[in-house]
Amino acid sequence: MKITGVRATWVQPDLAIAGGISEGVRIGAIASAFNLRLAPHLWSGAPAFVRRYARE
């Protein structure tokens, strides 16, 4: 994940694609290190989140 050189004020990862809540926490730590706000996003809702882990 590359954040350097970006003029963003917040990061909005899709937790279903990023790898779940644990990965969202890691992304949040990176965002915090760059003084960015975190706004987690789950565009397709809980069914996509559950479906991702049902396959594993």
WODAQUI-V484061 format. One record per backbone hydrogen bond with DSSP energy under -1.0 kcal/mol. CO is the residue of the C=O (numbers start at 0). NH is the residue of the N-H. If there is no record, write none. Layout:
co=<CO,CO>
nh=<NH,NH>
//
This chain:
co=<2,8,10,12,13,14,14,19,20,21,22,23,24,25,26,27,28,29,30,31,36,40,41,44,45,46,47,48,49,50>
nh=<5,36,38,40,17,18,19,23,24,25,26,27,28,29,30,31,32,33,35,34,10,14,44,48,49,50,51,52,53,54>
//
